[in-house]
Amino acid sequence: MTITLYELQPSPHARKVRLLAAELGIPLNKVPVDPRIGETRTSEFLAKNPNGRVPTLEENGFVLWESPAILKYLSAKHPERSLCGADAKTQALVDQWICWWVGGPEAAIDALAWELIIKPRVLNQPGNDPGIMEDARARLDRFLPVLDKQLADRDYIVGPLSVVDFLIGPRLDTAPANLDFDISHYKNIDAWLGRLRAKPYWKDA
């Protein structure tokens, strides 16, 4: 059964899906949809994702959006890999870290992306609101030490490799350089990113 991924290649959220699919050996039919020229606002696309956003996944008439949900769906196709957890406790930890990431650090990163990239380059609006950017960076300073501590004595966030690493890793891989914030002083995060970057598909997916 063909799995179609509607995506914008530079989208960090779409990259999460491509990376996990590469890890699992799941082929994707990638269809570019560019919000910068209105392709996510067509009636056809809005019928699939009423939010008008990428990534959006479709398989045999089933449509799914929001990258955490897509990652869990793809992982369920290979239950032998246990990327959502092999037992109830690990599954709960996976969900805990997904909620933590989406509601905390990633929301701050999204605020920076909105001010530095989306407003000026996509919406043709003034960006760089100093109050928003100061608040976003303060939130990152609050949350990222939590992740760094979690990685002090394990290779991956919940212990074994999981969807959480694919949810968080791709964003922290590129966001600091693109959005002008520094994570180099988080040594455990840096080592963890090194393990992810060593995967053979990581650079190209």
SULKA-V26981 format. One line per field, one symbol per residue. ss: DSSP state (H for helix, E for strand, - for the rest). psi: psi as a letter, one per 20 degrees, with the letter a starting at -180 (. if undefined). burial: # if it has 24 or more other C-alpha atoms within 12 Angstrom, else .. Layout:
ss=???
psi=???
burial=???
This chain:
ss=--EEEEE----HHHHHHHHHHHHH----EEEE--HHH-----HHHHHH-------EEEE--EEEE-HHHHHHHHHH--HHH------HHHHHHHHHHHHHHHH-HHHHHHHHHHHHHHHHHHH------HHHHHHHHHHHHHHHHHHHHHHHH--E--E---HHHHHHHHHHHHHHHHH-------HHHHHHHHHHH--------
psi=ppppoprpgiphhhhggggghghikoqpopopooihkjijjqhghhhgoiilqqqpqpolippprohgggghghhiimhiikijpirhghghhghghgggggieghhgghgghghhggghhgilqpbkohgghggghhhhhghhhgggghjhkqhrgjerprhhhhggghgihhgghhjlqpjhinhhgggghhhghiphihhh.
burial=..######.###############.#.#.#.##.#....#....#..##..#######....#############......####.......###.##..##.##############...............#..##.##..##..##..#....#####################..#.#.#..#.######..#.....#..#
